[in-house]
Amino acid sequence: MQQVEYKTFTQLRKLAGLKLHEVSELTGYSPRTVYRWEEGVAVPKKIVIDKMFDFCIEKIDKFSPENHTFTFIDLFAGIGGMRTGFERAGGKCIYTCEWNKYSLETYRANFSCDHPIGNDINYVLSKDIPNHDILLAGFPCQPFSIAGVSKKKSLGKKHGFEDESQGNLFFEIKRILDAKKPNAFLLENVKNLKNHDKGNTYKVIMKNLEKDYYVFSEIIDAQHYVPQHRERIFLVGFRKDRYPNIDFKFPKKPDHQPKIANILLNQVDKKYTLSDKLWDYLQNYAAKHKKKGNGFGFGLVDPKKQNITRTLSARYYKDGSEILIKQYGKNPRRLTPKECASLMGFDDKFKIVVSDTQAYKQFGNAVAVPVVEAVAREITKYI
């Protein structure tokens, strides 16, 4: 058993990777009481500390690489959202591939990489990838997303499989599947992947995958796991020769409703509050498009009345318009990068080592970690 050292309630909570509302659920005490512990106004009873301490020890031991029950590789790794979910489910990452230098900076700051890290997947040789149980790949979504397709069309650029830089990356995944033959895989992409090019893109993907794997797909909305409306398609595959009678089921939706208020920081730098000029622009822009019957506009959230935000995107760094937090008596504000991390399901220990601009891009491109963890736990029932 590993040792846990802490001096305050907050330190122990962070070691356990628990948010305030999760401490409330674990201990049975009200969120108000937990907040008082956090602020140092009240002291939790010994039974509370013991329960959190046990949770912390169990988590550390369970997630220790020495205790893994399966191995996986992390392709298009980003900042490690998929990896985090599968490590929480008991796996060990033995290979990583990511080309963006800023994402790699964040990835290395948060994970111990005692294995090779590939850069451009187009030049990664299959023989250099170790054998593994599960292949993970959240391959680039821009060629298939509604926003990405619209932008490329407006610029006269190709999209989907015709996008020479990103659209053909699925076939690199297929190349590695053919060479390494893992027991299972999990692929993730935008919801529109299923409808892109009138469904033809999805048909090509499924035709290729179903040659050797039984494939199950589902569109999951992350709002049942984190306080954000975020629909993504997940493709899970199992080798036909090893799992001939498999009847995989995606996880059931959790009963509890996440709340945006639970992830917001108490004190936020004034730089995240919109200037009068930007706030006026966003309001005028929304009004103009509303007259035209378009749905363009900002997403203003009142934490006192609303629980769920719109989808966080990689363009959030531009003006933050898709998720603005209402502030009484002044202009609304953007989420901070730390709040974006929480919105995506990363724990409080996740390190942000890049600029705000890069952090917003990274979290906007990330997966919702608790969703991946839930899917991973279902997959590993068969592996």
ABEGO torsion letter per residue (X at the ends): XBBBBBABAAAAAAAAGBBAAAAAAAAGBBAAAAAAAAAGABBBBAAAAAAAAAAAAAAAAAABAAABABBBBBBGAEAGAAAAAAAAAGBBBABBBBABAAAAAAAAAABBBABBBBBBAAABBAAABBBBABBBBBBBAAAABAAAAAAAAAAGBBBEAABAAAAAAAAAAAAAAAAAGBABBBBBBBAAAAABGGGAAAAAAAAAAAAABBBBBBBBBAAAABBBBBBBBBBBBBBAAABAABBBBBBBBBABBBBAAAABBABBBAAABBBAAAAAAAAAAAAAAAAAGBABEBBBBBAAABABBBBBBAAAAAAGAABBBBBBGBBBBBBBAAAAAAAAGBBAABBBABBAAAAAAAAAABBBAAAAAAAAAAAAAAX
